[in-house]
Amino acid sequence: MLSIGSSIFYRPKDKQVHADNAHMGNVGDHIAPLKVYSSWKETNFSTQWCYENYIQVRSMKRARDIRDQLEGLLERVEIELTSNPGDLEAIKKAITSGYFPHSAKMQKNGSYRTVKHPQTVYIHPSSGLAQVLPRASPDH
């Protein structure tokens, strides 16, 4: 679901209020897409449920395909698939551990160096962080 990004929800112009109400409580963090996927799974992957909740069917099917691929890879390397969608603390830890190798610390000269493997990195100009964090230009 994280690889699908923000393409889960849609807002038809003539039904924006209905769509916003349907999406309430399902936007804003990394757990929300998991909740959407779990709800969709409970309906046996219903296309109609997606329409009723203003959810992109194509995006959900792509997420299901990615999950199926990952499950197949786990089986192939003989790793037992375990899942507990209710254990939000473990899920948050897993997400955070995936991001850690990409974390960076600002240096005195304004550049950033990754924490795990010291490498100079830059904030992409299109990132929301580029507007609020100081940055050195890649020309340095």
Sequence and secondary structure as in RCSB ss.txt:
>XXXX:A:sequence
MLSIGSSIFYRPKDKQVHADNAHMGNVGDHIAPLKVYSSWKETNFSTQWCYENYIQVRSMKRARDIRDQLEGLLE
RVEIELTSNPGDLEAIKKAITSGYFPHSAKMQKNGSYRTVKHPQTVYIHPSSGLAQVLPRASPDH
>XXXX:A:secstr
 TTTTTTTB   GGGHHHHHHHHTTSSSSSHHHHHHHHHHHHTTS HHHHHHTTB HHHHHHHHHHHHHHHHHHH
HTT      TT HHHHHHHHHHHHGGG EEE TTS EEESSS  EE   TTSGGGGTS    TT 
